[in-house]
Amino acid sequence: MENTVYIRMRNRVQVNVDDSLFLRDIAQIISREGIHQKLERLPVYKVSAEDNNVIILDVMRIIRMITNLYPDTEVQAVGPTQTIIEVMYKKKRVSFPLFIMVWLLLFIGSAITIMNFHEDVSMQAVQQRIYMMITGKFESKPLLFQIPYSFGLGLGMILFFNHVFKKRLNEEPSPLEVEMFNYQQSLDQYVIINENKESVKRLDDD
């Protein structure tokens, strides 16, 4: 137990170009006092401008580095076996006219989608029928239902997505956040398999 080092690779680490990565940056470490600080300061990778925006560091590479430095040490990996290094490049600022154009496109597209849905399910005819059942009178524009329904539609969207602008209503994730999480998990798995050189072996490799 005294010569055992436990490491747990982090899932994702965001870095900048020219950053130097140490073992403490990409993994959690449990080891004896004598070597713990040296392991934390162990250089692992130097990010350069030639790197892609995603770098994969495999746990086998880390174990090899530790055992080369401390041959009598046993290394045990716990949890994820790869760390995704995401290189953060400077993003170009979006121009205000482009922002307005995209916003208008999404707004108009959403409005047309909602109106087409209501036309498909004959929403106006349903509201006219409900109004006549309650009041006994026919009204071509039953505003008594249409106005509250319009407000309720917007309120329902706020409750469904659990956000008012950047403010979260409660700690429960929204369905959109769950779908984005599942998408990110699938994307990370794809990147790990296809970008990790350690997990791919070709016939012409030496």
Contacts in CASP RR format, 6 or more apart in sequence:
PFRMAT RR
TARGET T0000
AUTHOR 0000-0000-0000
METHOD contacts of the structure
MODEL  1
MENTVYIRMRNRVQVNVDDSLFLRDIAQIISREGIHQKLERLPVYKVSAE
DNNVIILDVMRIIRMITNLYPDTEVQAVGPTQTIIEVMYKKKRVSFPLFI
MVWLLLFIGSAITIMNFHEDVSMQAVQQRIYMMITGKFESKPLLFQIPYS
FGLGLGMILFFNHVFKKRLNEEPSPLEVEMFNYQQSLDQYVIINENKESV
KRLDDD
2 32 0 8 1.000
3 32 0 8 1.000
3 72 0 8 1.000
3 73 0 8 1.000
3 74 0 8 1.000
4 31 0 8 1.000
4 73 0 8 1.000
4 74 0 8 1.000
4 75 0 8 1.000
4 76 0 8 1.000
5 29 0 8 1.000
5 30 0 8 1.000
5 31 0 8 1.000
5 35 0 8 1.000
5 39 0 8 1.000
5 66 0 8 1.000
5 70 0 8 1.000
5 73 0 8 1.000
5 74 0 8 1.000
5 75 0 8 1.000
5 76 0 8 1.000
6 29 0 8 1.000
6 30 0 8 1.000
6 31 0 8 1.000
6 75 0 8 1.000
6 76 0 8 1.000
6 77 0 8 1.000
6 78 0 8 1.000
7 23 0 8 1.000
7 27 0 8 1.000
7 28 0 8 1.000
7 29 0 8 1.000
7 30 0 8 1.000
7 59 0 8 1.000
7 62 0 8 1.000
7 63 0 8 1.000
7 66 0 8 1.000
7 75 0 8 1.000
7 76 0 8 1.000
7 77 0 8 1.000
7 78 0 8 1.000
8 27 0 8 1.000
8 28 0 8 1.000
8 77 0 8 1.000
8 78 0 8 1.000
8 79 0 8 1.000
8 80 0 8 1.000
9 26 0 8 1.000
9 27 0 8 1.000
9 57 0 8 1.000
9 59 0 8 1.000
9 62 0 8 1.000
9 77 0 8 1.000
9 79 0 8 1.000
9 80 0 8 1.000
9 81 0 8 1.000
9 82 0 8 1.000
9 83 0 8 1.000
10 26 0 8 1.000
10 27 0 8 1.000
10 28 0 8 1.000
10 80 0 8 1.000
10 83 0 8 1.000
11 80 0 8 1.000
11 83 0 8 1.000
11 84 0 8 1.000
11 188 0 8 1.000
12 83 0 8 1.000
12 84 0 8 1.000
12 86 0 8 1.000
12 188 0 8 1.000
13 21 0 8 1.000
13 25 0 8 1.000
13 26 0 8 1.000
13 83 0 8 1.000
13 84 0 8 1.000
13 85 0 8 1.000
13 86 0 8 1.000
14 86 0 8 1.000
14 88 0 8 1.000
15 21 0 8 1.000
15 25 0 8 1.000
15 47 0 8 1.000
15 85 0 8 1.000
15 86 0 8 1.000
15 87 0 8 1.000
15 88 0 8 1.000
16 47 0 8 1.000
16 87 0 8 1.000
16 88 0 8 1.000
17 47 0 8 1.000
17 48 0 8 1.000
17 49 0 8 1.000
17 51 0 8 1.000
17 87 0 8 1.000
17 89 0 8 1.000
18 46 0 8 1.000
18 47 0 8 1.000
18 48 0 8 1.000
18 49 0 8 1.000
19 46 0 8 1.000
19 47 0 8 1.000
20 43 0 8 1.000
20 45 0 8 1.000
20 46 0 8 1.000
20 47 0 8 1.000
21 43 0 8 1.000
21 44 0 8 1.000
21 45 0 8 1.000
21 46 0 8 1.000
21 47 0 8 1.000
21 57 0 8 1.000
21 85 0 8 1.000
22 40 0 8 1.000
22 41 0 8 1.000
22 42 0 8 1.000
22 43 0 8 1.000
22 44 0 8 1.000
23 29 0 8 1.000
23 39 0 8 1.000
23 40 0 8 1.000
23 41 0 8 1.000
23 42 0 8 1.000
23 44 0 8 1.000
23 62 0 8 1.000
24 39 0 8 1.000
24 40 0 8 1.000
24 41 0 8 1.000
25 44 0 8 1.000
26 44 0 8 1.000
26 57 0 8 1.000
26 62 0 8 1.000
26 83 0 8 1.000
26 85 0 8 1.000
27 62 0 8 1.000
27 83 0 8 1.000
29 36 0 8 1.000
29 39 0 8 1.000
29 40 0 8 1.000
31 39 0 8 1.000
31 73 0 8 1.000
35 70 0 8 1.000
35 73 0 8 1.000
38 69 0 8 1.000
39 66 0 8 1.000
42 65 0 8 1.000
42 66 0 8 1.000
42 69 0 8 1.000
44 57 0 8 1.000
44 62 0 8 1.000
44 65 0 8 1.000
45 55 0 8 1.000
45 57 0 8 1.000
45 85 0 8 1.000
47 55 0 8 1.000
47 85 0 8 1.000
47 87 0 8 1.000
51 87 0 8 1.000
52 87 0 8 1.000
52 195 0 8 1.000
53 86 0 8 1.000
53 87 0 8 1.000
53 89 0 8 1.000
54 84 0 8 1.000
54 85 0 8 1.000
54 86 0 8 1.000
54 87 0 8 1.000
54 191 0 8 1.000
54 195 0 8 1.000
55 84 0 8 1.000
55 85 0 8 1.000
55 87 0 8 1.000
55 195 0 8 1.000
56 82 0 8 1.000
56 83 0 8 1.000
56 84 0 8 1.000
56 85 0 8 1.000
56 191 0 8 1.000
56 192 0 8 1.000
56 195 0 8 1.000
56 196 0 8 1.000
56 197 0 8 1.000
57 82 0 8 1.000
57 83 0 8 1.000
57 85 0 8 1.000
58 81 0 8 1.000
58 82 0 8 1.000
58 196 0 8 1.000
58 198 0 8 1.000
58 199 0 8 1.000
59 77 0 8 1.000
59 80 0 8 1.000
59 81 0 8 1.000
59 82 0 8 1.000
60 81 0 8 1.000
60 198 0 8 1.000
61 198 0 8 1.000
62 75 0 8 1.000
63 75 0 8 1.000
63 77 0 8 1.000
66 73 0 8 1.000
66 75 0 8 1.000
67 73 0 8 1.000
67 75 0 8 1.000
82 192 0 8 1.000
82 196 0 8 1.000
84 188 0 8 1.000
84 191 0 8 1.000
84 192 0 8 1.000
114 153 0 8 1.000
118 124 0 8 1.000
127 142 0 8 1.000
127 145 0 8 1.000
127 146 0 8 1.000
127 149 0 8 1.000
128 138 0 8 1.000
128 139 0 8 1.000
128 140 0 8 1.000
128 142 0 8 1.000
130 142 0 8 1.000
130 145 0 8 1.000
131 137 0 8 1.000
131 138 0 8 1.000
131 139 0 8 1.000
131 142 0 8 1.000
131 144 0 8 1.000
131 145 0 8 1.000
132 138 0 8 1.000
132 139 0 8 1.000
158 164 0 8 1.000
158 169 0 8 1.000
159 169 0 8 1.000
160 174 0 8 1.000
160 175 0 8 1.000
161 174 0 8 1.000
161 175 0 8 1.000
161 176 0 8 1.000
162 168 0 8 1.000
162 169 0 8 1.000
162 170 0 8 1.000
162 172 0 8 1.000
162 173 0 8 1.000
162 174 0 8 1.000
162 177 0 8 1.000
163 169 0 8 1.000
163 174 0 8 1.000
173 181 0 8 1.000
192 199 0 8 1.000
193 199 0 8 1.000
193 200 0 8 1.000
194 200 0 8 1.000
END
